Amino acid sequence: MFSSLLNTMRDRAAKRRRYNQLTSEILGLSDRDLSDINANRTDMLRHAYREVYGD
């Protein structure tokens, strides 16, 4: 039971680190960068969340 809880905590921490990394990269893009790749910051953040945590 304790190892299961520990594994769950590790998994959540890893997901949170990955999500933070992705959001930091997305938020670091300038408006010009987004325009160059024809992207929308809000859509990219939504996609990052789905990639890490699922639907």
mmCIF file as Biopython writes it, N, C-alpha, C and O atoms, coordinates in Angstrom:
data_model
#
loop_
_atom_site.group_PDB
_atom_site.id
_atom_site.type_symbol
_atom_site.label_atom_id
_atom_site.label_alt_id
_atom_site.label_comp_id
_atom_site.label_asym_id
_atom_site.label_entity_id
_atom_site.label_seq_id
_atom_site.pdbx_PDB_ins_code
_atom_site.Cartn_x
_atom_site.Cartn_y
_atom_site.Cartn_z
_atom_site.occupancy
_atom_site.B_iso_or_equiv
_atom_site.auth_seq_id
_atom_site.auth_asym_id
_atom_site.pdbx_PDB_model_num
ATOM 1   N N  . MET A ? 1  ? 0.816   -1.186 0.000   1.0 0.0 1  A 1 
ATOM 2   C CA . MET A ? 1  ? 0.000   0.000  0.000   1.0 0.0 1  A 1 
ATOM 3   C C  . MET A ? 1  ? 0.866   1.259  0.000   1.0 0.0 1  A 1 
ATOM 4   O O  . MET A ? 1  ? 0.605   2.189  -0.763  1.0 0.0 1  A 1 
ATOM 5   N N  . PHE A ? 2  ? 1.870   1.294  0.830   1.0 0.0 2  A 1 
ATOM 6   C CA . PHE A ? 2  ? 2.734   2.468  0.885   1.0 0.0 2  A 1 
ATOM 7   C C  . PHE A ? 2  ? 3.469   2.662  -0.438  1.0 0.0 2  A 1 
ATOM 8   O O  . PHE A ? 2  ? 3.617   3.790  -0.907  1.0 0.0 2  A 1 
ATOM 9   N N  . SER A ? 3  ? 3.933   1.557  -1.045  1.0 0.0 3  A 1 
ATOM 10  C CA . SER A ? 3  ? 4.654   1.685  -2.311  1.0 0.0 3  A 1 
ATOM 11  C C  . SER A ? 3  ? 3.719   2.172  -3.419  1.0 0.0 3  A 1 
ATOM 12  O O  . SER A ? 3  ? 4.147   2.899  -4.315  1.0 0.0 3  A 1 
ATOM 13  N N  . SER A ? 4  ? 2.457   1.778  -3.361  1.0 0.0 4  A 1 
ATOM 14  C CA . SER A ? 4  ? 1.480   2.246  -4.342  1.0 0.0 4  A 1 
ATOM 15  C C  . SER A ? 4  ? 1.269   3.751  -4.208  1.0 0.0 4  A 1 
ATOM 16  O O  . SER A ? 4  ? 1.204   4.469  -5.205  1.0 0.0 4  A 1 
ATOM 17  N N  . LEU A ? 5  ? 1.163   4.214  -2.985  1.0 0.0 5  A 1 
ATOM 18  C CA . LEU A ? 5  ? 1.000   5.641  -2.737  1.0 0.0 5  A 1 
ATOM 19  C C  . LEU A ? 5  ? 2.231   6.409  -3.204  1.0 0.0 5  A 1 
ATOM 20  O O  . LEU A ? 5  ? 2.115   7.473  -3.811  1.0 0.0 5  A 1 
ATOM 21  N N  . LEU A ? 6  ? 3.395   5.870  -2.920  1.0 0.0 6  A 1 
ATOM 22  C CA . LEU A ? 6  ? 4.641   6.502  -3.330  1.0 0.0 6  A 1 
ATOM 23  C C  . LEU A ? 6  ? 4.744   6.573  -4.849  1.0 0.0 6  A 1 
ATOM 24  O O  . LEU A ? 6  ? 5.165   7.593  -5.396  1.0 0.0 6  A 1 
ATOM 25  N N  . ASN A ? 7  ? 4.363   5.498  -5.533  1.0 0.0 7  A 1 
ATOM 26  C CA . ASN A ? 7  ? 4.387   5.487  -6.997  1.0 0.0 7  A 1 
ATOM 27  C C  . ASN A ? 7  ? 3.407   6.507  -7.577  1.0 0.0 7  A 1 
ATOM 28  O O  . ASN A ? 7  ? 3.713   7.170  -8.568  1.0 0.0 7  A 1 
ATOM 29  N N  . THR A ? 8  ? 2.246   6.632  -6.969  1.0 0.0 8  A 1 
ATOM 30  C CA . THR A ? 8  ? 1.257   7.610  -7.416  1.0 0.0 8  A 1 
ATOM 31  C C  . THR A ? 8  ? 1.801   9.025  -7.256  1.0 0.0 8  A 1 
ATOM 32  O O  . THR A ? 8  ? 1.645   9.862  -8.145  1.0 0.0 8  A 1 
ATOM 33  N N  . MET A ? 9  ? 2.430   9.283  -6.133  1.0 0.0 9  A 1 
ATOM 34  C CA . MET A ? 9  ? 2.999   10.610 -5.890  1.0 0.0 9  A 1 
ATOM 35  C C  . MET A ? 9  ? 4.113   10.921 -6.882  1.0 0.0 9  A 1 
ATOM 36  O O  . MET A ? 9  ? 4.212   12.042 -7.380  1.0 0.0 9  A 1 
ATOM 37  N N  . ARG A ? 10 ? 4.948   9.931  -7.167  1.0 0.0 10 A 1 
ATOM 38  C CA . ARG A ? 10 ? 6.036   10.121 -8.141  1.0 0.0 10 A 1 
ATOM 39  C C  . ARG A ? 10 ? 5.477   10.390 -9.526  1.0 0.0 10 A 1 
ATOM 40  O O  . ARG A ? 10 ? 5.977   11.255 -10.245 1.0 0.0 10 A 1 
ATOM 41  N N  . ASP A ? 11 ? 4.447   9.656  -9.899  1.0 0.0 11 A 1 
ATOM 42  C CA . ASP A ? 11 ? 3.826   9.829  -11.211 1.0 0.0 11 A 1 
ATOM 43  C C  . ASP A ? 11 ? 3.227   11.224 -11.338 1.0 0.0 11 A 1 
ATOM 44  O O  . ASP A ? 11 ? 3.406   11.891 -12.358 1.0 0.0 11 A 1 
ATOM 45  N N  . ARG A ? 12 ? 2.527   11.658 -10.321 1.0 0.0 12 A 1 
ATOM 46  C CA . ARG A ? 12 ? 1.931   12.995 -10.349 1.0 0.0 12 A 1 
ATOM 47  C C  . ARG A ? 12 ? 2.993   14.081 -10.412 1.0 0.0 12 A 1 
ATOM 48  O O  . ARG A ? 12 ? 2.834   15.066 -11.132 1.0 0.0 12 A 1 
ATOM 49  N N  . ALA A ? 13 ? 4.065   13.907 -9.670  1.0 0.0 13 A 1 
ATOM 50  C CA . ALA A ? 13 ? 5.152   14.896 -9.680  1.0 0.0 13 A 1 
ATOM 51  C C  . ALA A ? 13 ? 5.814   14.950 -11.054 1.0 0.0 13 A 1 
ATOM 52  O O  . ALA A ? 13 ? 6.148   16.032 -11.538 1.0 0.0 13 A 1 
ATOM 53  N N  . ALA A ? 14 ? 6.005   13.802 -11.677 1.0 0.0 14 A 1 
ATOM 54  C CA . ALA A ? 14 ? 6.611   13.756 -13.008 1.0 0.0 14 A 1 
ATOM 55  C C  . ALA A ? 14 ? 5.698   14.434 -14.030 1.0 0.0 14 A 1 
ATOM 56  O O  . ALA A ? 14 ? 6.171   15.176 -14.890 1.0 0.0 14 A 1 
ATOM 57  N N  . LYS A ? 15 ? 4.406   14.184 -13.937 1.0 0.0 15 A 1 
ATOM 58  C CA . LYS A ? 15 ? 3.462   14.834 -14.854 1.0 0.0 15 A 1 
ATOM 59  C C  . LYS A ? 15 ? 3.467   16.339 -14.651 1.0 0.0 15 A 1 
ATOM 60  O O  . LYS A ? 15 ? 3.441   17.102 -15.617 1.0 0.0 15 A 1 
ATOM 61  N N  . ARG A ? 16 ? 3.499   16.765 -13.394 1.0 0.0 16 A 1 
ATOM 62  C CA . ARG A ? 16 ? 3.499   18.193 -13.105 1.0 0.0 16 A 1 
ATOM 63  C C  . ARG A ? 16 ? 4.754   18.865 -13.644 1.0 0.0 16 A 1 
ATOM 64  O O  . ARG A ? 16 ? 4.686   19.962 -14.199 1.0 0.0 16 A 1 
ATOM 65  N N  . ARG A ? 17 ? 5.911   18.199 -13.479 1.0 0.0 17 A 1 
ATOM 66  C CA . ARG A ? 17 ? 7.165   18.745 -14.024 1.0 0.0 17 A 1 
ATOM 67  C C  . ARG A ? 17 ? 7.081   18.878 -15.542 1.0 0.0 17 A 1 
ATOM 68  O O  . ARG A ? 17 ? 7.487   19.894 -16.107 1.0 0.0 17 A 1 
ATOM 69  N N  . ARG A ? 18 ? 6.557   17.852 -16.192 1.0 0.0 18 A 1 
ATOM 70  C CA . ARG A ? 18 ? 6.434   17.871 -17.655 1.0 0.0 18 A 1 
ATOM 71  C C  . ARG A ? 18 ? 5.482   18.985 -18.094 1.0 0.0 18 A 1 
ATOM 72  O O  . ARG A ? 18 ? 5.774   19.717 -19.040 1.0 0.0 18 A 1 
ATOM 73  N N  . TYR A ? 19 ? 4.354   19.113 -17.414 1.0 0.0 19 A 1 
ATOM 74  C CA . TYR A ? 19 ? 3.389   20.159 -17.764 1.0 0.0 19 A 1 
ATOM 75  C C  . TYR A ? 19 ? 4.006   21.541 -17.561 1.0 0.0 19 A 1 
ATOM 76  O O  . TYR A ? 19 ? 3.844   22.421 -18.406 1.0 0.0 19 A 1 
ATOM 77  N N  . ASN A ? 20 ? 4.702   21.735 -16.464 1.0 0.0 20 A 1 
ATOM 78  C CA . ASN A ? 20 ? 5.360   23.020 -16.201 1.0 0.0 20 A 1 
ATOM 79  C C  . ASN A ? 20 ? 6.398   23.338 -17.268 1.0 0.0 20 A 1 
ATOM 80  O O  . ASN A ? 20 ? 6.536   24.487 -17.687 1.0 0.0 20 A 1 
ATOM 81  N N  . GLN A ? 21 ? 7.127   22.315 -17.706 1.0 0.0 21 A 1 
ATOM 82  C CA . GLN A ? 21 ? 8.133   22.510 -18.740 1.0 0.0 21 A 1 
ATOM 83  C C  . GLN A ? 21 ? 7.476   22.944 -20.050 1.0 0.0 21 A 1 
ATOM 84  O O  . GLN A ? 21 ? 7.928   23.887 -20.700 1.0 0.0 21 A 1 
ATOM 85  N N  . LEU A ? 22 ? 6.408   22.248 -20.427 1.0 0.0 22 A 1 
ATOM 86  C CA . LEU A ? 22 ? 5.717   22.589 -21.667 1.0 0.0 22 A 1 
ATOM 87  C C  . LEU A ? 22 ? 5.121   23.990 -21.614 1.0 0.0 22 A 1 
ATOM 88  O O  . LEU A ? 22 ? 5.259   24.762 -22.563 1.0 0.0 22 A 1 
ATOM 89  N N  . THR A ? 23 ? 4.458   24.321 -20.506 1.0 0.0 23 A 1 
ATOM 90  C CA . THR A ? 23 ? 3.842   25.646 -20.413 1.0 0.0 23 A 1 
ATOM 91  C C  . THR A ? 23 ? 4.906   26.745 -20.415 1.0 0.0 23 A 1 
ATOM 92  O O  . THR A ? 23 ? 4.698   27.811 -20.994 1.0 0.0 23 A 1 
ATOM 93  N N  . SER A ? 24 ? 6.022   26.491 -19.779 1.0 0.0 24 A 1 
ATOM 94  C CA . SER A ? 24 ? 7.100   27.477 -19.779 1.0 0.0 24 A 1 
ATOM 95  C C  . SER A ? 24 ? 7.598   27.729 -21.201 1.0 0.0 24 A 1 
ATOM 96  O O  . SER A ? 24 ? 7.840   28.872 -21.587 1.0 0.0 24 A 1 
ATOM 97  N N  . GLU A ? 25 ? 7.748   26.667 -21.967 1.0 0.0 25 A 1 
ATOM 98  C CA . GLU A ? 25 ? 8.201   26.825 -23.351 1.0 0.0 25 A 1 
ATOM 99  C C  . GLU A ? 25 ? 7.171   27.575 -24.184 1.0 0.0 25 A 1 
ATOM 100 O O  . GLU A ? 25 ? 7.523   28.445 -24.980 1.0 0.0 25 A 1 
ATOM 101 N N  . ILE A ? 26 ? 5.905   27.237 -23.998 1.0 0.0 26 A 1 
ATOM 102 C CA . ILE A ? 26 ? 4.844   27.895 -24.766 1.0 0.0 26 A 1 
ATOM 103 C C  . ILE A ? 26 ? 4.750   29.374 -24.389 1.0 0.0 26 A 1 
ATOM 104 O O  . ILE A ? 26 ? 4.657   30.236 -25.262 1.0 0.0 26 A 1 
ATOM 105 N N  . LEU A ? 27 ? 4.774   29.661 -23.098 1.0 0.0 27 A 1 
ATOM 106 C CA . LEU A ? 27 ? 4.670   31.052 -22.649 1.0 0.0 27 A 1 
ATOM 107 C C  . LEU A ? 27 ? 5.905   31.871 -23.028 1.0 0.0 27 A 1 
ATOM 108 O O  . LEU A ? 27 ? 5.848   33.099 -23.092 1.0 0.0 27 A 1 
ATOM 109 N N  . GLY A ? 28 ? 7.000   31.191 -23.274 1.0 0.0 28 A 1 
ATOM 110 C CA . GLY A ? 28 ? 8.228   31.872 -23.678 1.0 0.0 28 A 1 
ATOM 111 C C  . GLY A ? 28 ? 8.246   32.268 -25.145 1.0 0.0 28 A 1 
ATOM 112 O O  . GLY A ? 28 ? 9.118   33.023 -25.574 1.0 0.0 28 A 1 
ATOM 113 N N  . LEU A ? 29 ? 7.290   31.765 -25.918 1.0 0.0 29 A 1 
ATOM 114 C CA . LEU A ? 29 ? 7.230   32.121 -27.331 1.0 0.0 29 A 1 
ATOM 115 C C  . LEU A ? 29 ? 6.690   33.543 -27.475 1.0 0.0 29 A 1 
ATOM 116 O O  . LEU A ? 29 ? 5.722   33.928 -26.820 1.0 0.0 29 A 1 
ATOM 117 N N  . SER A ? 30 ? 7.323   34.292 -28.328 1.0 0.0 30 A 1 
ATOM 118 C CA . SER A ? 30 ? 6.837   35.654 -28.580 1.0 0.0 30 A 1 
ATOM 119 C C  . SER A ? 30 ? 5.637   35.587 -29.528 1.0 0.0 30 A 1 
ATOM 120 O O  . SER A ? 30 ? 5.378   34.561 -30.157 1.0 0.0 30 A 1 
ATOM 121 N N  . ASP A ? 31 ? 4.921   36.692 -29.612 1.0 0.0 31 A 1 
ATOM 122 C CA . ASP A ? 31 ? 3.802   36.761 -30.546 1.0 0.0 31 A 1 
ATOM 123 C C  . ASP A ? 31 ? 4.295   36.549 -31.974 1.0 0.0 31 A 1 
ATOM 124 O O  . ASP A ? 31 ? 3.605   35.953 -32.802 1.0 0.0 31 A 1 
ATOM 125 N N  . ARG A ? 32 ? 5.474   37.038 -32.243 1.0 0.0 32 A 1 
ATOM 126 C CA . ARG A ? 32 ? 6.064   36.864 -33.585 1.0 0.0 32 A 1 
ATOM 127 C C  . ARG A ? 32 ? 6.347   35.387 -33.856 1.0 0.0 32 A 1 
ATOM 128 O O  . ARG A ? 32 ? 6.071   34.893 -34.949 1.0 0.0 32 A 1 
ATOM 129 N N  . ASP A ? 33 ? 6.895   34.684 -32.866 1.0 0.0 33 A 1 
ATOM 130 C CA . ASP A ? 33 ? 7.144   33.242 -33.024 1.0 0.0 33 A 1 
ATOM 131 C C  . ASP A ? 33 ? 5.846   32.513 -33.326 1.0 0.0 33 A 1 
ATOM 132 O O  . ASP A ? 33 ? 5.795   31.670 -34.222 1.0 0.0 33 A 1 
ATOM 133 N N  . LEU A ? 34 ? 4.798   32.836 -32.579 1.0 0.0 34 A 1 
ATOM 134 C CA . LEU A ? 34 ? 3.505   32.188 -32.780 1.0 0.0 34 A 1 
ATOM 135 C C  . LEU A ? 34 ? 2.951   32.499 -34.165 1.0 0.0 34 A 1 
ATOM 136 O O  . LEU A ? 34 ? 2.374   31.630 -34.819 1.0 0.0 34 A 1 
ATOM 137 N N  . SER A ? 35 ? 3.125   33.721 -34.600 1.0 0.0 35 A 1 
ATOM 138 C CA . SER A ? 35 ? 2.666   34.106 -35.929 1.0 0.0 35 A 1 
ATOM 139 C C  . SER A ? 35 ? 3.431   33.347 -37.009 1.0 0.0 35 A 1 
ATOM 140 O O  . SER A ? 35 ? 2.850   32.904 -38.000 1.0 0.0 35 A 1 
ATOM 141 N N  . ASP A ? 36 ? 4.730   33.204 -36.809 1.0 0.0 36 A 1 
ATOM 142 C CA . ASP A ? 36 ? 5.559   32.492 -37.791 1.0 0.0 36 A 1 
ATOM 143 C C  . ASP A ? 36 ? 5.136   31.041 -37.962 1.0 0.0 36 A 1 
ATOM 144 O O  . ASP A ? 36 ? 5.205   30.495 -39.064 1.0 0.0 36 A 1 
ATOM 145 N N  . ILE A ? 37 ? 4.701   30.417 -36.875 1.0 0.0 37 A 1 
ATOM 146 C CA . ILE A ? 37 ? 4.293   29.008 -36.967 1.0 0.0 37 A 1 
ATOM 147 C C  . ILE A ? 37 ? 2.773   28.858 -37.048 1.0 0.0 37 A 1 
ATOM 148 O O  . ILE A ? 37 ? 2.238   27.751 -36.982 1.0 0.0 37 A 1 
ATOM 149 N N  . ASN A ? 38 ? 2.087   30.005 -37.195 1.0 0.0 38 A 1 
ATOM 150 C CA . ASN A ? 38 ? 0.630   30.023 -37.329 1.0 0.0 38 A 1 
ATOM 151 C C  . ASN A ? 38 ? -0.038  29.262 -36.188 1.0 0.0 38 A 1 
ATOM 152 O O  . ASN A ? 38 ? -0.850  28.364 -36.414 1.0 0.0 38 A 1 
ATOM 153 N N  . ALA A ? 39 ? 0.317   29.636 -34.963 1.0 0.0 39 A 1 
ATOM 154 C CA . ALA A ? 39 ? -0.183  28.929 -33.782 1.0 0.0 39 A 1 
ATOM 155 C C  . ALA A ? 39 ? -0.898  29.885 -32.838 1.0 0.0 39 A 1 
ATOM 156 O O  . ALA A ? 39 ? -0.719  31.101 -32.902 1.0 0.0 39 A 1 
ATOM 157 N N  . ASN A ? 40 ? -1.696  29.317 -31.978 1.0 0.0 40 A 1 
ATOM 158 C CA . ASN A ? 40 ? -2.441  30.060 -30.974 1.0 0.0 40 A 1 
ATOM 159 C C  . ASN A ? 40 ? -1.986  29.568 -29.604 1.0 0.0 40 A 1 
ATOM 160 O O  . ASN A ? 40 ? -2.019  28.369 -29.331 1.0 0.0 40 A 1 
ATOM 161 N N  . ARG A ? 41 ? -1.563  30.492 -28.746 1.0 0.0 41 A 1 
ATOM 162 C CA . ARG A ? 41 ? -1.020  30.131 -27.433 1.0 0.0 41 A 1 
ATOM 163 C C  . ARG A ? 41 ? -2.036  29.344 -26.601 1.0 0.0 41 A 1 
ATOM 164 O O  . ARG A ? 41 ? -1.676  28.358 -25.959 1.0 0.0 41 A 1 
ATOM 165 N N  . THR A ? 42 ? -3.284  29.766 -26.608 1.0 0.0 42 A 1 
ATOM 166 C CA . THR A ? 42 ? -4.321  29.095 -25.824 1.0 0.0 42 A 1 
ATOM 167 C C  . THR A ? 42 ? -4.509  27.651 -26.281 1.0 0.0 42 A 1 
ATOM 168 O O  . THR A ? 42 ? -4.618  26.742 -25.458 1.0 0.0 42 A 1 
ATOM 169 N N  . ASP A ? 43 ? -4.545  27.449 -27.591 1.0 0.0 43 A 1 
ATOM 170 C CA . ASP A ? 43 ? -4.693  26.090 -28.118 1.0 0.0 43 A 1 
ATOM 171 C C  . ASP A ? 43 ? -3.486  25.223 -27.757 1.0 0.0 43 A 1 
ATOM 172 O O  . ASP A ? 43 ? -3.627  24.040 -27.449 1.0 0.0 43 A 1 
ATOM 173 N N  . MET A ? 44 ? -2.312  25.822 -27.800 1.0 0.0 44 A 1 
ATOM 174 C CA . MET A ? 44 ? -1.100  25.071 -27.465 1.0 0.0 44 A 1 
ATOM 175 C C  . MET A ? 44 ? -1.113  24.669 -25.993 1.0 0.0 44 A 1 
ATOM 176 O O  . MET A ? 44 ? -0.723  23.550 -25.658 1.0 0.0 44 A 1 
ATOM 177 N N  . LEU A ? 45 ? -1.554  25.561 -25.114 1.0 0.0 45 A 1 
ATOM 178 C CA . LEU A ? 45 ? -1.619  25.236 -23.685 1.0 0.0 45 A 1 
ATOM 179 C C  . LEU A ? 45 ? -2.646  24.134 -23.434 1.0 0.0 45 A 1 
ATOM 180 O O  . LEU A ? 45 ? -2.409  23.238 -22.625 1.0 0.0 45 A 1 
ATOM 181 N N  . ARG A ? 46 ? -3.770  24.196 -24.115 1.0 0.0 46 A 1 
ATOM 182 C CA . ARG A ? 46 ? -4.802  23.169 -23.980 1.0 0.0 46 A 1 
ATOM 183 C C  . ARG A ? 46 ? -4.261  21.811 -24.446 1.0 0.0 46 A 1 
ATOM 184 O O  . ARG A ? 46 ? -4.489  20.784 -23.806 1.0 0.0 46 A 1 
ATOM 185 N N  . HIS A ? 47 ? -3.551  21.827 -25.557 1.0 0.0 47 A 1 
ATOM 186 C CA . HIS A ? 47 ? -2.970  20.590 -26.076 1.0 0.0 47 A 1 
ATOM 187 C C  . HIS A ? 47 ? -1.911  20.033 -25.113 1.0 0.0 47 A 1 
ATOM 188 O O  . HIS A ? 47 ? -1.829  18.821 -24.915 1.0 0.0 47 A 1 
ATOM 189 N N  . ALA A ? 48 ? -1.115  20.904 -24.525 1.0 0.0 48 A 1 
ATOM 190 C CA . ALA A ? 48 ? -0.098  20.457 -23.559 1.0 0.0 48 A 1 
ATOM 191 C C  . ALA A ? 48 ? -0.746  19.773 -22.379 1.0 0.0 48 A 1 
ATOM 192 O O  . ALA A ? 48 ? -0.270  18.736 -21.917 1.0 0.0 48 A 1 
ATOM 193 N N  . TYR A ? 49 ? -1.830  20.349 -21.887 1.0 0.0 49 A 1 
ATOM 194 C CA . TYR A ? 49 ? -2.545  19.748 -20.747 1.0 0.0 49 A 1 
ATOM 195 C C  . TYR A ? 49 ? -3.067  18.364 -21.125 1.0 0.0 49 A 1 
ATOM 196 O O  . TYR A ? 49 ? -2.919  17.407 -20.365 1.0 0.0 49 A 1 
ATOM 197 N N  . ARG A ? 50 ? -3.671  18.268 -22.291 1.0 0.0 50 A 1 
ATOM 198 C CA . ARG A ? 50 ? -4.203  16.974 -22.741 1.0 0.0 50 A 1 
ATOM 199 C C  . ARG A ? 50 ? -3.095  15.944 -22.944 1.0 0.0 50 A 1 
ATOM 200 O O  . ARG A ? 50 ? -3.270  14.764 -22.642 1.0 0.0 50 A 1 
ATOM 201 N N  . GLU A ? 51 ? -1.964  16.397 -23.454 1.0 0.0 51 A 1 
ATOM 202 C CA . GLU A ? 51 ? -0.856  15.471 -23.676 1.0 0.0 51 A 1 
ATOM 203 C C  . GLU A ? 51 ? -0.355  14.877 -22.367 1.0 0.0 51 A 1 
ATOM 204 O O  . GLU A ? 51 ? -0.041  13.689 -22.294 1.0 0.0 51 A 1 
ATOM 205 N N  . VAL A ? 52 ? -0.284  15.702 -21.344 1.0 0.0 52 A 1 
ATOM 206 C CA . VAL A ? 52 ? 0.244   15.247 -20.061 1.0 0.0 52 A 1 
ATOM 207 C C  . VAL A ? 52 ? -0.795  14.503 -19.230 1.0 0.0 52 A 1 
ATOM 208 O O  . VAL A ? 52 ? -0.521  13.427 -18.699 1.0 0.0 52 A 1 
ATOM 209 N N  . TYR A ? 53 ? -1.979  15.078 -19.122 1.0 0.0 53 A 1 
ATOM 210 C CA . TYR A ? 53 ? -2.997  14.534 -18.217 1.0 0.0 53 A 1 
ATOM 211 C C  . TYR A ? 53 ? -4.101  13.741 -18.904 1.0 0.0 53 A 1 
ATOM 212 O O  . TYR A ? 53 ? -4.896  13.088 -18.228 1.0 0.0 53 A 1 
ATOM 213 N N  . GLY A ? 54 ? -4.168  13.782 -20.207 1.0 0.0 54 A 1 
ATOM 214 C CA . GLY A ? 54 ? -5.240  13.094 -20.912 1.0 0.0 54 A 1 
ATOM 215 C C  . GLY A ? 54 ? -6.466  13.991 -21.015 1.0 0.0 54 A 1 
ATOM 216 O O  . GLY A ? 54 ? -6.464  15.122 -20.529 1.0 0.0 54 A 1 
ATOM 217 N N  . ASP A ? 55 ? -7.504  13.481 -21.646 1.0 0.0 55 A 1 
ATOM 218 C CA . ASP A ? 55 ? -8.727  14.282 -21.854 1.0 0.0 55 A 1 
ATOM 219 C C  . ASP A ? 55 ? -9.507  14.499 -20.619 1.0 0.0 55 A 1 
ATOM 220 O O  . ASP A ? 55 ? -10.550 15.151 -20.654 1.0 0.0 55 A 1 
#
